[in-house]
């Protein structure tokens, strides 16, 4: 809410307008000299001319200034910050709301807030300026105002100074400034009028005064300006100077002389002065209202012009007048002496009403409390409590409430409610207990105040939620809130829900999420809360509701809705009504969102921004939670070093953090330990995290800890206890509608089940989990384990489960199993390189557009890396093979340049690794048919060298298909007889022939001659020069009595060998051919 600028508020921060005054050039020169100090302290007794001196000096020197008139209300430093903010609002170079309010959330670090505040205050002031603090003595010595002013001094630019006007010398808190000579003092002895100045003033009033008269007047006044003016005024009226009481206080002297002068005023003037005596500031309409005199404004103006200790400042509704403190004390004494008690009380109540109408709530309450008019005072306080709280003036509000508590016998639930609201951010436990008391009182009223009940209920729930200590305390409030909201059709009313109903509904919903996620009505309340959080309301209330809704959207995996809500809240952050506290929580929720969606960089950036806001504003209540989200973001991306740094920062304040935050600390420490394969350490941390989650009473966190614990126990070999933890999760999660949690828990179940050979249940869980993931677009969750996820994705692709979604998940998270899944055809390799038969390269499964442009040395380098096996290749060997006839150093430099060109062409530097002088095509990025071929031949050898009858036909068929799919022709056939590749080519051909023979032998042994024939036929399609396959094929046909086809095979063999190698079939081949002919 943008506060209305009121006349009184403006006058408080406006420099007094001077009537005719004597320019004290001698003191001006002293001020010129001392102005170079950071602080100039001007002190002296009342009426010594302090304010007039400073005001006339600023006017004389045309110095830019901000004037602030202090009073006892500024003992609550939030009041000072509030009115100072109003004073500079709209100045050139400032935004609409350039200075923040000192609201409750800042109370943890007044110094940080004050420094930021005064930096912002001084920033647009590029010319020499002065900040004037008048009536400094009015502020309590125990007030936080004093350290705030020290911060103001520390941030002061060179061209600025602070001028303090006070009745007393600097307090002890300012000693260091005096010691460092950062403060200069102008005291009572400096302020006394000199004989010359006194004579000059007397001459203005009594030009006929002789030397004797001048000396006598100076002797009586001793340079005291107030006494001099009153003596002269009295002498002007009476024709002679009155005797002055000797050896007494300035107030008594002033009262005596003012009494003499007061009697000379006309009745209208005396009546006006007495009826406005209780007002700290007077505007014309107020004076007319109290005195009943239409000419009251003229009288006030005349008193100001006549130097009758009535100052004037400019106000938005016209001149604002103020009585000098000495005069006001005199007038109040006269009222108390001359007015009957009933008239005094009526005058004070009318004065208070006028002050309230001008927004001067503190002054109104102070006047009413003098008369112990607690009923009216309480009414004013309760009507303005929300505004006071919004302005951060909780200290003042609490002081008033405390005063009522001591004097009003019947307790008022609203007083308790507002006291609870004051304590909400500084002491959630005390706030909750006060809300409980208020709720009980509201409940005992007849009729019951439903709005009060709802607000107290919401306040109690929010206190518990922010305390993050014991969510079981929410149970009674959930039931009470449900009863209150369901007892009235509040959503369908003509005017819509009230703010109390909105706050209660949103608080109820988030309480259900964190405490009773299995509640049967949670979905209904989710929809209500989402709708209500977007309802029109003032910015801060709306954003507070949306922040709570956003937490649930993120934790339940509704990320698209969460993103939309985050964008809406970011847009609202442009509003000046949104305090840093809300901005910090928004950054925390952004970090949570990015952490749960696996966006490390965005998460850590949100954490950095949130902590920056917290540190600069002094609001650090959510710093620990920000750090925990940052830890999760780093761990999810495998950035263990950053996670460890953030954990260390979190541990620094672990003694003071809330129980839930402590649970997070141990949970994330355990997560880090598992990623480092320290399962013993992870088990230790998780046991503590689980205990804290249980004590906190948050089922969601309990289940998170149990899921993590089940994985750790399984890694430690304790399958029984791991299963027990998962069963307890299943029992607790059965009725929870949380897709993200469902996704996470099912994946963990699938991983553990598949790990112990429970294929059917494991694959069923995996299928369901991946279906949930696809539906919601999940790519991350808490306790992300890359090894586990890579394994599960590999199994999903093998089983044909949600293939496109799983491939996308692999790409987004850069998943690679411990052993590259060379035999999984659907695995989404960034690069696929084929060297058997025609050399080709695929990018993301498609022909690489750059391949046609990849010519010359970069292409030769790529082929060399493949031809040498693709891994652990010495640089020297590669350089020598490509540049065989040049200097080794030059060849090495050429290799470096060519490697850079190749990486640039590929578009992924990591694809070609160079470590310790050895080159490799990264096996996690580049799939090579050579590697896959080596793996499948190893599997064929291992399976078919044992008892063939024990090998399932399906397994052999799968191996056969894979072998022929990989071996599409001789290795690096496109390179012809290049000696770099011939040796490996022949070794691979031999291995291929051996494996084909083993596969065919399996079929021959099983009398499956058709499959054996198919083996040999396909092998010859891949390598038509493999003469041994011709022989085996002829034998298979002969065994089946298909001699004619055997003869055709021989003829084909003879033709191919003649054409390609210019040789005849070997004797062994001819011998088989002759046996076939003999059978004809």
ABEGO torsion letter per residue (X at the ends): XBBBBBAAAAAAABBBBBBBBBBBAAAAAAAAAAAABABBBBBEBBGAGAAAAAAAAAAAAGBBBBBBBBBAAAABAAAAAAAAAAAABGBBGBBABABBBBBAAAAABAAAAAAAAAAAAAAABABBBBBBBBGAAABBAABAAAAAAAAAAAABBAABBBBBBBABBBBAAAAAAAAAGABBBBBAAAABBBAAAAAAAAAAABAABBAAAAAAAAAAAGGBAAAAAAAAAAAAAAGBBBBBBBGBBAAAAAAAAAAAAAAABBAAAAAAAAAAAABABBBAAAAAAAAGBAAAAAAAAAAAAAGAGBBBBBBAAEBBBBBBAAAAAAAAAAAAAABBAAAAAAAAAAAAAAAAAAGBAAAAAAAAAAAGBAAAAAAAAAAAAAAAAAAGBAAAAAAAAAAAAAABABBBAAAAAAAAAAAAAABAAAAAAAAAAAAAAAAABOBBBAAAAAAAAAAAAAAAAAAGABAAAAAAAAAAAAAAAAABBAAABAAEBBAAAAAAAAAAAAAAAAABAABAAAAAAAAAAAAAAABBBBAAAAAAAAAAAAAAAAAAGBAAAAAAAAAAAAAAAABAABBAAAAAAAAAAAAAAAAAAGBAAAAAAAAAAAAAAAAAAGBAAAAAAAAAAAAAAAAAAGBAAAAAAAAAAAAAAAAABBAAAAAAAAAAAAAAAAAAGBAAAAAAAAAAAAAAAAAAGBAAAAAAAAAAAAAAAAAAGBAAAAAAAAAAAAAAAAABBBAAAAAAAAAAAAAAAAAAGBAAAAAAAAAAAAAAAAAAGBABBBGBBAAAAAAAAAAAAAAGBGAAAAAAAAAAAGBBBABBBAABAABBBABBBBABEBBBBBBGGBBBAAAAABBEAAAAAAAAAAAAGGBGBBAAAAAAAABAABBAAAAAAAAAAAAAAAAAAAGBAAABBBBGGBBBBBAAABBBAAAAAAAAAAAAAAAAABBAAABBAAAAAAAAAAAAAABAEBBGAAAEABAAAAAAAAAAAAAAAAAAAAAAAAAAAAGBAAAAAAAAAAAAAABAABAAAAAAAAAAAAAAGBAAAAAAAAAAAAAAAAAAAGBBBBAAAAAAAAAAAAAX
